[in-house]
Amino acid sequence: MYDNKELKSFNEKIVEEVKAQVISDEDGAVPVQLFTENILEMLSDAGETENYRSCYDEKVTKRGVEHQINGYALYENYETLDLFITIYSGSDEVQSINKADLSKSFNRLEKFFRNAVYGDYVNLIEESSEVFDLSHTLSKSKEVKKFLTRVNLFLITNGQVKAEFKTKETIGGYSVFYRVIDLAYILNITNHDRLPLEIDFQSDRVEVPCIGSNENNELYHSYLAIVPGNALASIYEKYGPRLLEQNVRSFLQFSGKINKGIRKTILDEPHMFLAFNNGIAATAESVEIIDTPQGKAIGKVKDFQIVNGGQTTASIYHTWKKNKVDISKVFVQLKLNIINDKENFAETVGRIAEYANTQNRISASDLSSNKENHVILEKLSRTTFAAPKDGELHQTRWFYERSRGQYRNEKNRFGTTPARRKQFDKQNPRTQLVTKEFLAKYINSYKEVASGKKILIGPHIVVKGSQKNYAQFLMHNFKNKPDQSFYEDAIAQAILFKTAEKIYGVKPNALGDMRYITVPYAIAWLGYRLEYKLNLHKIWKKQEISSSLKEVIKLALVCIEKYIKEKADGSLYGEWAKKEVCWQSIKSESFDISLEDIKEELYTDDDLNKRYSESLDYEEYKVREEVERIKSVNPETWGKIESWGRLAKSLSTYQGNIAYRLSRSKKHNGELSEVEIRVGNEILDVVVEQASELLFDVAEDSHDEVSVSPAVEISPELVESIVKWDKKNRRLQDFEFIFMLKLMKGEKELNDYNKSLALKNYYKVKRFGFKLEA
């Protein structure tokens, strides 16, 4: 699929990104684990795993490395366990992974699973190990014994695998599947967001008779088919949750719990299943129809996704597996929609999923990333700039990814040259990428939401995993129409959470071994003990938290981790942390941590009421900002803008006419039309970029000071000092700052006229505390 040149180029980018992460990480992260984390995040985005934990553990004996594990994922319903092992090379050259390497890696994962599930590791693995909790859960959890269906062993590598390997095994009565995520596979996911499942009924010698709709529809084509229960059980055993369309999966997860009605029919009247059950609905990219003696049948299906009927599928499988019954007489109706509109494939599948699930208690609109509040947050994230961090000269944005792949697509659209891509990365650093699931984690961790005596949102929900947490977030904690305050607070909560993770650290420089539990609990405890008065707006403006707050968070992390380990039942820390009783117990503890030193980090009651009473929704906020921006420019300046645009040919004729119309206004006492607001702001964007000096009449007047013989000389050094100072303090208006920035970069000449404008800016920042360096 990919030639050696493409793979080598892609590998160089991977290696370079890992090196950059190593340099920027203050905790001394190991390259192999950074690579693992990057790929696990990618696999999670693509729906190939969920609730993953990046970790590292190995057992070394006299015979060598007995087991090795670089990550794992135990799904919320306990049906699926993913174990990951990594082979990473820091070389730009693509390493070839041979059969011996494959066998050795899979053997190490097998040994870990075998020993853990049989209980051999309960007393052998150190409590400080990152897989201690997993080992105890696999050996002692009743849910694992009852529901675990499939174990997936993944080899992750930036090498190239061409050797053959076994795809299925049985260990301890569990079905074990083997998968390789090599460089070509990673590149494929990068290019396509997700890799489609391809179901081949024909190769499995399964007959799936069907009839197709005769309607000539350019959007889709439908088939009605009859699927044997054995075939459905086999598909489910292999793929499990990956079969379910991902938007739906957040709410309607496959569950190990068997539907009693379905189970009774299979046990007592399997021949009646087709008549009693409503069947399943699915979508696909394409289908191969074959001719059989009995008529038409389905051969291969590409990108098969179940959009309704997950519970039916799971129940058939579990009844067959647990009761050892013959399901050869069980048949299921399948409605299969083939999407012809490839450009809008994902959108069409999403809409079909919504309408197929309208009878569920989750409303259809909740299944879609096109829900209004997602769209509003996306707009806010694209138009709101955060203050530069200390030592930085540029403002950045927090990029809200409403749907998978947006960040990468935006980056590709921004430009293909290295300079343009670097510019995008500076403005939208990957560390400030926020997915829907991350947003839910940050917000749900901070503030408890209760209904009566039942807690709907709390850290115990966050610990349950991204899918469950996201569903609860949408139902109980996502504002219908997010406003500017909601957005800024959400980013502040992201900063709070990410800072706590950094304080906790990663192995070998970590406070403990269960960061995914301790961090959300510490954030929730802090919010609760402070009565949710932490000044989130201050965190947003500073883009960081204070040193005193960091100290309190560190104390909370240490105390809470110790508390959970002491109180958890039978060392099943993760299981206890998922229960409401754990949160109820922790939030009642003070841990003897003094909060006196962070009083300055809190809102007063007046501050709190004022901030949220003045909050506007997104549309009101943007219109107000746009109107105020136009009215800040006086009519005379609009006249100058019109003349400049005409002479410089920087404005279109239409834009020039709007500028002329605004120049004839009497201080804009009248209402501005929608066209004047929209086009007027477009004109100002052009002016700020190309001729910001035209707007200096808008600035606060400093003529009295400038008219006096200046006591300072405007030099390149002084200009650079003002730019650096204002990056942090943000006292200059956008056009003033951009003017100074262009002077500093040499894009504008430092002539007498420009010096006079720079002098105005100097006196302005001086009034706000700027001082000349001695």
RAPEGI-V764352 format. One record per pair of residues at least 12 apart in sequence whose ideal C-beta (glycine too) atoms are under 6 Angstrom apart, sorted by sequence separation. I is the first residue (numbers start at 1). J is the second residue. D is the distance in Angstrom with one decimal. If there is no record, write none. Layout:
# RAPEGI-V764352
[[I	J	D] [I	J	D]]
This chain:
# RAPEGI-V764352
[[40	52	4.5] [57	69	5.3] [166	178	5.8] [288	300	4.2] [385	397	5.9] [18	31	5.2] [21	34	4.9] [71	84	3.9] [165	178	5.9] [210	223	4.7] [211	224	5.5] [241	254	5.2] [354	367	5.1] [411	424	5.1] [444	457	5.0] [40	54	5.9] [56	70	5.7] [70	84	5.2] [121	135	4.5] [287	301	5.2] [353	367	5.9] [354	368	6.0] [445	459	5.9] [642	656	5.5] [70	85	5.5] [210	225	3.8] [457	472	6.0] [504	519	5.8] [18	34	5.2] [55	71	5.9] [70	86	4.2] [286	302	4.6] [18	35	5.3] [37	54	4.4] [54	71	4.9] [68	85	5.6] [122	139	5.3] [208	225	5.2] [209	226	5.5] [284	301	4.8] [285	302	4.7] [381	398	5.7] [445	462	5.3] [642	659	3.9] [723	740	5.2] [36	54	5.5] [285	303	3.9] [350	368	5.6] [381	399	5.9] [444	462	5.3] [501	519	5.4] [641	659	5.0] [642	660	4.8] [722	740	5.7] [723	741	5.7] [52	71	5.9] [53	72	5.7] [116	135	4.5] [161	180	4.9] [208	227	5.5] [284	303	5.4] [381	400	3.8] [457	476	5.6] [500	519	4.8] [85	105	4.9] [119	139	3.9] [284	304	5.2] [456	476	4.5] [457	477	5.1] [33	54	6.0] [52	73	4.1] [117	138	4.9] [161	182	4.3] [441	462	5.6] [638	659	5.5] [642	663	5.8] [658	679	4.5] [719	740	5.8] [723	744	5.1] [740	761	5.8] [51	73	5.3] [116	138	4.3] [160	182	5.8] [283	305	5.2] [378	400	5.3] [500	522	5.9] [33	56	5.8] [151	174	5.3] [160	183	5.5] [377	400	5.0] [500	523	5.8] [49	73	4.8] [85	109	5.2] [282	306	5.0] [283	307	5.8] [378	402	4.5] [638	662	4.3] [639	663	3.9] [659	683	5.7] [719	743	4.9] [720	744	5.0] [50	75	6.0] [150	175	5.2] [151	176	4.6] [152	177	5.1] [153	178	5.2] [154	179	5.1] [155	180	5.1] [156	181	4.7] [157	182	5.3] [158	183	5.3] [206	231	4.3] [444	469	5.8] [638	663	3.8] [719	744	4.9] [736	761	5.3] [83	109	4.9] [280	306	5.8] [281	307	5.2] [407	433	5.4] [497	523	5.8] [154	181	5.8] [281	308	4.2] [449	476	5.2] [374	402	4.7] [449	477	5.5] [635	663	5.0] [655	683	5.3] [280	309	2.7] [399	428	4.8] [437	466	4.2] [440	469	5.3] [444	473	5.5] [440	470	4.5] [526	556	5.9] [635	665	5.6] [40	71	5.6] [396	427	6.0] [397	428	5.4] [525	556	5.7] [280	312	5.8] [394	426	5.6] [559	591	4.0] [49	82	5.0] [369	402	5.1] [396	429	5.9] [437	470	5.2] [440	473	3.6] [444	477	5.9] [36	70	4.8] [369	403	4.3] [398	432	4.6] [399	433	5.0] [400	434	5.2] [401	435	4.9] [443	477	5.9] [522	556	4.2] [731	765	5.5] [36	71	5.5] [522	557	4.8] [398	434	5.9] [650	686	5.9] [631	668	4.7] [731	768	4.5] [522	560	5.3] [555	593	5.0] [518	557	5.5] [521	560	5.0] [68	108	4.4] [650	690	5.6] [695	735	4.3] [67	108	5.0] [714	755	4.4] [518	560	5.6] [69	112	5.3] [518	561	4.5] [692	735	4.1] [722	765	5.7] [67	111	4.5] [109	153	4.6] [492	536	3.8] [495	539	5.6] [714	758	4.7] [66	111	5.8] [67	112	3.9] [307	352	5.6] [714	759	5.8] [725	770	5.1] [307	353	4.1] [499	545	5.5] [511	557	5.6] [552	598	5.6] [641	687	5.8] [688	734	5.9] [692	738	5.1] [106	153	5.7] [443	490	5.9] [446	493	4.8] [489	536	4.5] [492	539	4.0] [644	691	5.8] [688	735	4.7] [692	739	4.2] [308	356	3.8] [492	540	4.5] [307	356	4.7] [308	357	5.8] [491	540	5.8] [512	561	4.6] [548	597	4.7] [549	598	5.2] [710	759	5.9] [36	86	4.8] [105	155	5.1] [443	493	5.7] [503	553	5.7] [548	598	5.3] [630	680	4.5] [688	738	5.7] [287	338	5.3] [442	493	4.4] [503	554	5.2] [626	677	5.2] [259	311	5.6] [442	494	4.5] [445	497	5.9] [488	540	4.2] [549	601	5.4] [35	88	4.7] [262	315	4.1] [266	319	4.7] [279	332	5.6] [500	553	5.2] [504	557	5.5] [641	694	5.8] [706	759	5.4] [32	86	5.6] [279	333	3.1] [280	334	5.6] [281	335	4.8] [282	336	5.3] [283	337	4.9] [284	338	5.5] [463	517	5.5] [640	694	5.5] [117	172	5.3] [442	497	4.8] [546	601	5.9] [626	681	5.0] [32	88	4.3] [254	310	5.1] [259	315	4.4] [263	319	4.8] [114	171	5.8] [258	315	4.9] [273	330	4.7] [274	331	4.6] [252	310	5.7] [271	329	4.8] [462	520	4.2] [702	760	4.7] [705	763	4.6] [31	90	5.8] [270	329	4.1] [514	573	5.9] [528	587	4.9] [97	157	5.7] [245	305	4.3] [254	314	4.6] [258	318	4.9] [270	330	4.9] [517	577	4.5] [637	697	4.8] [102	163	5.7] [258	319	5.9] [459	520	4.2] [525	586	6.0] [696	757	5.4] [702	763	4.5] [69	131	5.9] [72	134	5.7] [97	159	4.4] [175	237	5.8] [244	306	5.3] [245	307	4.9] [459	521	4.5] [102	165	5.0] [243	306	5.0] [95	159	3.8] [96	160	5.6] [97	161	4.6] [99	163	3.9] [266	330	6.0] [693	757	5.5] [78	143	4.4] [98	163	5.6] [459	524	4.1] [633	698	5.5] [78	144	5.4] [94	160	5.3] [244	310	5.0] [283	349	4.9] [535	601	5.6] [632	698	5.4] [535	602	5.9] [79	147	5.4] [535	603	5.1] [78	147	4.1] [283	352	5.7] [533	602	4.6] [78	148	5.8] [79	149	4.6] [80	150	5.4] [81	151	4.9] [82	152	4.7] [83	153	5.4] [84	154	4.7] [85	155	5.8] [86	156	4.7] [87	157	4.2] [88	158	5.9] [533	603	4.9] [57	129	5.2] [84	156	5.7] [57	130	5.8] [225	298	5.6] [57	131	4.5] [15	90	5.8] [55	130	3.6] [281	356	4.8] [445	520	4.1] [55	131	5.9] [15	92	5.9] [236	313	5.2] [446	523	5.7] [445	523	4.4] [445	524	5.6] [12	92	4.8] [447	527	5.5] [232	313	5.7] [236	317	4.3] [446	527	4.8] [11	94	5.2] [233	316	5.6] [232	316	5.7] [233	317	4.5] [447	532	5.5] [8	94	5.6] [210	296	5.6] [7	94	5.3] [229	316	5.3] [233	320	5.1] [209	297	5.2] [210	298	5.3] [208	297	5.4] [150	240	5.7] [207	297	5.6] [208	298	4.2] [398	491	5.0] [201	298	5.7] [202	299	4.2] [230	327	5.9] [229	327	4.0] [200	300	4.9] [232	332	5.8] [229	330	3.0] [199	301	4.7] [228	331	6.0] [247	350	5.6] [198	302	5.1] [199	304	4.8] [226	331	5.2] [227	332	4.9] [248	353	4.9] [373	478	5.8] [377	482	5.3] [196	302	5.7] [247	353	5.9] [376	482	5.2] [196	303	3.3] [197	304	5.1] [227	334	4.9] [380	487	4.3] [245	353	4.9] [366	474	5.1] [147	256	3.0] [225	334	4.4] [373	482	5.4] [224	335	6.0] [251	362	4.5] [223	336	4.6] [463	577	4.7] [464	578	5.2] [222	337	5.3] [463	578	5.3] [39	156	5.1] [220	337	5.0] [221	338	4.7] [460	578	5.6] [220	339	5.4] [248	367	5.9] [460	579	6.0] [220	340	5.8] [247	367	4.9] [460	580	5.5] [219	340	5.9] [218	340	5.9] [219	341	5.0] [460	582	5.8] [460	583	4.6] [459	583	5.7] [455	580	5.4] [458	583	4.7] [485	615	4.2] [483	615	4.9] [483	616	5.7] [483	617	4.8] [483	618	6.0] [481	617	4.8] [484	621	5.0] [46	189	5.2] [14	158	5.4] [11	158	5.6] [42	189	5.8] [47	194	5.7] [46	194	4.0] [389	543	5.5] [387	543	5.5] [386	543	5.4] [80	240	5.2] [11	183	5.8] [7	183	5.4] [77	253	5.7] [10	187	5.0] [79	256	5.1] [77	255	5.0] [77	256	5.5] [2	184	5.6] [2	187	6.0] [47	246	4.4] [193	404	5.3] [193	405	4.5] [250	467	5.1] [250	470	5.2] [251	471	5.0] [250	471	5.4] [380	618	6.0] [376	618	4.6] [393	727	5.2] [388	727	4.3] [45	404	5.2] [130	513	4.8] [128	513	5.6] [76	464	5.6] [76	465	4.5] [76	468	5.2] [51	465	3.7] [50	467	5.9] [136	571	4.9] [137	572	5.9] [136	572	5.7] [133	573	4.9] [133	574	4.9] [53	516	6.0] [29	506	5.5] [27	505	4.8] [27	506	5.5] [28	509	5.6] [27	509	4.9]]
